[in-house]
Amino acid sequence: MDTRTAITELISRSAMTLDEKKFDAYLELCDPAYVYRITAYSPEIRKEMTWLEHDKPGLKTLFTNLPRHNSDQSPMTRHVCVYTVKFDDGAAQAEVVSTVQAYRTTLDGGTTELFAVGKIYDRVALGAEGPRMLERNVRLDTRMLGFGYHIPI
């Protein structure tokens, strides 16, 4: 398998593991130095916003504490499409830009609605054991997410 395909599959697996709430499997895709962010720009206040930011241990804590949160339990389906992969051979890394659409299906009635859209900016480490996610910034266009959903997009 070529490196671009391996990276594309890594990005796809990251979405699938979150869809299936397999949080340990998600964290296995990540380098120990992994950092995750959800950001957006607000034209109303003319500022950048960071809605969530965790390193790998922080995400593990978030995932462990999810059962204690009063959360929306509706399943989420993420559709991710890799747009570009830019290799930095000197750093053994790649920068990946993808689009994301997240759909939520309500438990009461089974209605599916578009939850959020945006782009994902990943930095991926390229090692002997295969690609691993180093950094992810989910840059959302959607700014009204409601309340009660604590799982990263």
Secondary structure, 3 states (H helix, E strand, C coil): CCHHHHHHHHHHHHHHHHHCCCHHHHHHCEEEEEEEEEEEEECCCCEEEEEEEEEHHHHHHHHHHHHHCCCCCCCEEEEEEEEEEEEECCCCEEEEEEEEEEEEECCCCCCEEEEEEEEEEEEEEEECCEEEEEEEEEEECCCCCCCCCCCCC
